[in-house]
Amino acid sequence: MMDKNKWLAVAGLTIASLGVVCLGHMVSADNSMSTGNEKPLAGLSVSFEKYCNDVLVQMTGENAVEQIAKVPEIGTATETPVQTDEAAQAETTAAQTDTAAQTSTTTLTNDAVATPAATKAPEKKVKLNLVYDRLGVVQVKNYVNVRKKPSENSKIVGKMTNNSGCNVYKIKKGWAKIVSGGVRGWVKAEYLITDKKAEEKAQKVATLRATVSTETLNVRYLPSTDANVYDQISADEDYKIAREKLTKGWLDEYIKKNVKKSQLKGIDKQAMYDDLDNWVLISIDNDRAFVSKDFIKLTYNLNRAVSIKESSSKKKGGSSGSSSSESSSGASSVISYAMQFLGNRYVYGGTSLTNGTDCSGFTMRVYQKFGISLPRTSGAQAAATSKVTPGNERPGDLFFYGSGSVSHVALYIGNGQIIHASNPSDGIKISSAYYRKPIKIGRVR
């Protein structure tokens, strides 16, 4: 048996020799004067290490090898293949751009050195305002029909735009039985993603929205009950949150850009600042207004199916003398044509039904199809139509909205519903005709 001093001498010689080989290896790989025919020395390093280990085992036993393995190595692990300049540069670049940087301590062992996996903080998941056992999310260019039975010849009971969510009961022969909002029926399964893919998609597209907890609710120009009423909204719609957390600095800038001095009269500004935590800013089409949290519920929502029903003079939106008009081929053709563009883009100033339009561009182009000319803006369209009293509206009429003056227009499709180019987030959509208080209902002459 070798004494302690001799053992240390052999170990030192082994480490020194191994270091020379590895160091020489590193120099030859990085030296710009090296020839292109030079062969990597990684295999030689491994063979030499194995030879040293075998000798030590014969001389001192396996315990000595284990002790040497604990000595930190200067340089690269012996079993890591030597890289060319280009490969090393590519790896360095990738490491620099990787958002989760990885670090590891290299040791001299007979096993390959494992790089620990990068740890990533778990993403916060939002809770959806949707009850489901199996989530389905619609993936279409514009919309998909919801039918009463699993057949293309079955009656249409609803429509779902892109990224609408639903609970999937079952999928049978290419059809999915679903419920979304108040709509139950069947959709083509090819237009749905489900399970894990749907869950992941929902986390990306769900938006924070306000649902009104009263029948109607006043929204205001400023976050104060002393502020003037901007509009009146209803529980028939949920409204996207434009800003959830209000601060004094942000509100001061908002006032400078959007509020007239006359709208500040009678408002206790200090009391308003002190109560900012109780208010949010919501989107109403392309407009903004403040609403108190006392009368809303904040939830993360997916789009939902909208119910499509046959027009009837006995339902809201028709009178006893208007049934013939509702069933007329003219109004029906206008509505059918408009519905083709459900789910398409909203573009401010746009007039293309396929590539993007705003609210007045939408109504103008729909009526233009049938040889009827409407002015370009919503205000001008309001002036060009004859007034209709609420309760006497019929399909084809125009609903005008705004605060003080007209700023939005929609096409009435019957049964208390409108279709309109709403905003960039929702595009062309179907809403309740009274999701906000109309300024005027107009009939196209």
N, C-alpha and C positions, 0 to 999 in steps of 0.2 A: 504494500500500500504506500502511495506517495505521501511524504510529509506535507505539512501545510504550506511551507515556503515554496516547495517545488510545484505544488498545485496552483498556487497564485501565479507563479512564473509562466506556467503553461497557459493559464486562462488569459493572462495579460498578453502573451504572444498571439493567442488566437484572436483576441479582440483587436489588437493592433493590426494584424494581417487582414482581418475582415474589413477594418476601417480603411486600409489602403486600397483594397479592391473596390469598395463602394465609392471612395473619394475619387479614385482614378476613373471609375465608371461615370461619375457625375461630371468630371472635367471633360471627358471625351464626348458626352452628350451635348454639353453647352458650348464647347469650343467652336468658334466660327471657322477655325482653320482645319477642322476635321474633314476627312474625305467622305464622300457620300457612300462609299462601299464599306465603311466601318460597321462591324456587326455589334449589336447590343451585348453587354456583358452580364445581363441579369441572370442568365442561366448559369454562368460561371460562378457568380456570387453565391447562388443557392447551392451549387455543388460543393463549393469550398466550405460553406457553412455546415453542410451535412457531413463533410469529411471531418471537420473539427469536432463536431458533436460526437461522431462515432469514436474518435480517438479518446475524447474525454470520458465517454462511457466506459471504454475498456480500461482506462487508467483510474478513474475515480468513481464511476457509477453515475446513474441518472440524476442524482440530486445535484451534482455539480452543474449539469446542463440547465437545470431549473433555476439555479442561482444566477448563472450567467444571463439567462433570458430576462432577468429582472433589471439588468443594466440598461439605462436609456441609450438609444442609438443616436448618433449625430448624422443627420441626413435622411435618406429615403429608406423605407422598409425594403428589405432585400428581395421580397417576393413581388413587389410592385413593378410591373414592366417599365423599362425606360422609355420615355416618350421622345419623339423628335421635337424640334423647335416649334413646328407648326401645331402639333398636337398639344404641347404644353401651353402654347399661347391661347389656343381655343378653350382649353380647360380653365385657364386663368380668367379669360373673359367671361365665360359662363358663370364662374364662381362670383365674379364681381357684380353681375347683373341679377343673380339669384336673390330674391327678397328674403329668403330664410337662409342666412349664412350658416355653414357647418364648420365645426372645429373638432379636431381629434388629436390625441397624443399617440405618436408612433413608438412602438417598442419592438425589440429584436426577439422574434418568436418564430417557431416553425409553422405557425398558422397565418393565413392571410389576415392583414389588419382590416378590421371592419370599421367603416365610418358611421358614427351614430346618425340615425335618421333625424332630420330637422323637426323640431316640435312646432306645431302651429296652434295658436290660440283658437279655441272653439268659437265658431261664429254664433252670434246671438240670433236665435230664431224668433220670428214674430208669430204671435198667435192670431190665426185667421178667424174672421167673423163668419165662419161657415162650419156647420155641423156635418160631418161625413165619417163613414167607415172606410171608404175607398175613394180617394180624391181623383178627380179627372179635371184636366185643364185643356180647353179647346185651343188647337193650333191651326188657324186658317188665315187666309189672306184678308177676308172681310167678315163673313158670317157663315154660320151653319144653321139649318132648319131643325127645329125640334118637332117631331111628328107624334101623333097620337098612338100610332102603331108602328112596328118595325117594317115599314114599307115606304118606298118613294112615292107611292100613290096615296098614302094616308094623309089625313088632314094635318096642316101645319098649326101647331098650338103655341109655338114660341120661336125665338131666334136668339142665338148666342154669338157674340163677336169674339174676336181673338183674345186669348188669355182669360176667358170667362171660366169660372170654376163650377164644379158640380159634384154631387155624391153619386158614385156609380154603383147601382144595385147589382147589375150583372151584365155580361157581354155574351151575346148569343147570335151566331151566324152573321157576324159582321156588324151587328147593331148593339148599342149600349143603352140600357135603360137607366135614365138619370133623373135627378131632381136638382133644380137650380133656382134659387129664389122661390117664387110661387109657381114655377112651371115644372110639370112632370111629363115625361114622354121618352121618345127614343131618338138617338142621333147616330149617324154613321160612326162606328168605332174608329175608323181610320183618321178621323179628325180630332181624336183625343189622345193625350198622353196620360198615363196613370201611374199609381204607386210612387216609387222613388223619384222617377223623372218629374212627375207632377208636383211632388213635394218640393223638389229643388227649384222648379220653375216658379212655383207660388211664392217662395221666399224672395225671388228676384222682382216679381211684377206686382205683388200686393202693395197697395198704397194706403196710407193713413187717411181715414175719412171720418167725417162727422155725420152721425145719424140723428135727426131731430126727434126728440122725445115728447114733443107736443104736436098738436094737429097743425098749427102754423107757428112761425117764429120770426120775430123782427131781427134783422141784421142791420148793423150800423156802420156809419162812416168811420167812427173811432171806437176804441174799446172802452166805452162808457155808456151807461144808461141815459146820460144827459145828451149824448150825441144824437144827431138826426138819424132817422130810419133810412137806410139805404134801400132795402127791399124786404119782402116777406117770403120766406121759404116754407116748405112743407115736409112732412114725414114720408112723402112718396119717393124721395130721392136721397141718396147720400152724397155728400159734398167733399171734395178733396181739400185736405188741409194744406194751405199755402205756406203757413208758418205756425208752428206749434208753440214755441217759446218766444215770448215778446220781452224786449228789454227797452229801457228808456232811450239809450243811444239809437237803437234801431228805429224806434217809434218817432223820434225827433226827425230822422232822415226821411221816414215815410211821410210825415206831415209836410215837410218842405216840398216834396215832389208831387204829392197826390191830394192834399187837402187845402181847400180855400180858407181864407181868414174868417169868412162869415160862418163857416162850419165849426169854428172853435168857440164861438160865442156861447156863454152860459155853461161852459164846461170847467169844472174844477180840475185843473191839470195835475196838481199834486195827488189828489184822490185817484185820478186815472192811473198815474204812474204806480201808486201803491197797490192797485188792484190788477196789475197786468197778468199775474199768474192765473187769473180766472177767465182769461179771454184767449181766443185763437183767431187767426186770419184764415178765412176759407175762400175757395174759388167758386164763383158762380158763372158758369160758362167761361168767358175770358175776362171777367170782372173780379174784384176783390172786395170783401167786406168782413167786419168783425162780428163775432158771435160769442155769447157767454157760455162757459162750460156747464153752467147750471142746467141748461136745457138741451144738451146734446150728449151723445155717447161717442167716444173716440175708439175706433177699431181699425184693424188692418183688413181691407176688403179686396176681394177679386171682383171683376165684373160678373154680373149674373144674367141669367136668361131673362128676356122680356116676353111677356105674354102677348100673343097675337090672336085677336078674336074677330069674328065677323061683325061688321057694323050692324047696329040695330037702332031704330028710332026710339025704342023703349029704354035704351041705356043712356047714361050721361053722355052728352055730346050730340044728341039728336032730339028733335021735337016732332010732334005729331004730324006736322006739315012738311017735314024734310026727308021722309023716308024715300021718296022717289028720287030726290037729289043724291042721297047717299048711295043708292044702288045704280045710279046712272053710270053709263060706260065711261063718260068723260072723267068724272072724279075718280073712278076705280082705276082708270088707266094712269092718271097722274100719280096716284098713291103707289101703284105697282111699279111704276118706273122709278120713283124716288127710293123705294125700298131696295132696289138693286144695288145701291151704293152704301148701304148700311155697313159700318165698320171702316169705311175709307177715311183717308187723312183729312185733318183740319189744317189749313194753311191760311194765315192771316193775309188778306188781300187776294187770295186765290179764287179762281172761278172754274177750275177743272174738277168735274165730278169723280174722276179717276185718280188724278195726280195730286189733288189737294184743293180745297175750297174753304172759304169762310161762310158764315151763316147766310148772308144775303146773296153771295155768289151761288150757294146751293139752291135756294128758292128761285133765283133768276134763271138758272140753267134748266131746272126741272120744268118750269113753265115754258121756257123757250122751245123745248122739245115739242110742245103742242101748239106752237105758233102764237104764244101770248108773251108780250114784252113787259118786263118789269124793270123799274129803275135799279141802279147798281147797289145802293145802300139801303140798310134796314129802315132808316128814317124816311127816305124817299118812297120806299115801298109802302110804309104805313100811310103816307099821305095819298098814295095812288089807289088805295083800297077803301071800300065802303064799310062803315062800322057795323059790327054784329054784336048784339047783346049776349052776355054769357048765358049759356043754356040753349042758345039757338045756333051754335057753331055746327058746322058740318065738314066732312072730309074735303080737303082742298083749301080750306080757309087758312089764313096766316095768323099766327100768334106773335105779338110784339111785346118785348120786355125791355126793362131798363130802369134807371133811377132818375126821375124827372123828365128825361127824354129817352127816345127809343135807341137801344144799342144792340138789340138781338132780335132775330126773327126765326120762326120755326113753322113747319108745315103740319097742319092738323090731319091725322090719319083716321080719326074716329075712335070711339070708346074711351074718350078722355086721354088720348095719347097723341104725341107729336113726334116727328122725326126732324132732326136738326144737326147742323155742323156745330158742335158744342165748343170744343177746345182742343188744344194739341194733344192732351192726354187721352181723351175719349174718342176723338174724331166724330164721324157721323153716327149718331146714336138715337135711340128711342127713349123718351121720357114721358112722365105724366105731364099733361098740358098745364097743370097748375103746380108744377114743382117750384115755381116762383110766380109772383102775382103779375099777370099780364097787364100792360098799359092799354093795349087795344087788341081786339080781334077784328081782322079785316077780311073782306071777301073780294076776290079778284074779279074785276068787272070785265 
